[in-house]
């Protein structure tokens, strides 16, 4: 007596479809692993401020954020000020931010 039933042979096009679906699944899994690892590597890297060397902050000011526009550089300090420098590094404007 046989324990396994006799199945008809699998058609060729069904075998091809099954292999293609399996291959697609493997490619999608590998792609998700690659994307996840790239996100982890990219966002784990420390974000450092590249402070321009020609700028000298006033006494007691510590940079919190830096932004740059055409011909000017803006520095936000930890004491709630925004300092605007020109391209040569000269202080052109200082704005005090009043927080409630």
Secondary structure, DSSP 8 states (H G I E B T S, - for coil): --SS-------HHHHHHHHHHHHHHHHHHHHHHHHHHHHHHHHHS-------TT----TT--EEEEEEETTEEEEEETTSEEEEEETTS-EEEEEE----
